[in-house]
Amino acid sequence: MLNLYPYYSLMQSNGVVPVDNAMFKPLPPSLEMVDPNTLLHYTNVFDAMLDAVYVALKNLNVSAAVPVLVTETGWPSYGDRKEEPYASRDNANTYNSNLIKHVVTDKPGTPMRPGAQASVYIYELFNEDLRPGPVSEANWGLFHGNGTPVYLLHVNGSDGFLGNDTTDRTFCIAADDADEKAVQAAMDWACGPGRSDCTAIQPGQGCYQPNDVRSHASFAFNTYYQSQGKAGGSCYFQGAGMVTTTDPSHDSCIFPGSKLYSNVTKSDGANSSTTQTSDSKGSAIWRLRTGREKGSMFILRLLLSGMVAVIMTNSNFWT
């Protein structure tokens, strides 16, 4: 069971490791890393680190039949700007998205063991805001502690894992399992102190129907969420809200943030549109409270890490 972190290899390499090489980005042949012992070419640090472990196991006469699991790997989304310049949301998104693509959809295996893909688990599901140490230590999660995503993973061609969103369009709606009184109270706050424009959910307006608390709250929540730039925590509402990649627009009710929103015309505060199409087919809801979303077991299997034992090697290549 291995903890492999190309991020630390990059940070400690003094410029020897190219940033693109650490994040699975395509490299020209001249920049590919070559193992001086095997002469194998490596397009990414992750595979090189994994093969270094295979060499160490072979040198210890460990059977090749022993399964190898990468129980932790990931990238921090935030860090000290001076001391941890590579800890950023964009880099974390790039690494983890490319990691999933590399493991799930690309040609499996490593240069030393082609076709033999090790199981990989992303570290970690949630940020740990109280974790001591460097700033980055608290920012390895895919989600904030309140359940909102730190960033959206962009993964195509892997059975729709985490949806097929490629535009960073997210919306905030009322959570299905939230208490209705809590949803009502959160909507009252959003339309009051939160200063959301709730005109469209008033009687006779474009989003008044269906006339129920959750539908009205979803519009109010999303209006506030979009007005805050979709910032982390702006869809919490004391647990009454949830983030989704599915456009909740319906009929003549177009939600802020929808790609249809630019076509919306407003008359006396009404939210209306002459035409509407939906791109929600195939997209997925980011749910953390329940396991009802299709494919949730696959998501958890890929993302959750448990207690692990770390194999230490003396290899002088990618350690």
Disulfide bonds with the S-S distance in Angstrom:
Cys172-Cys235 1.98
Cys191-Cys198 1.97
Cys207-Cys253 1.85
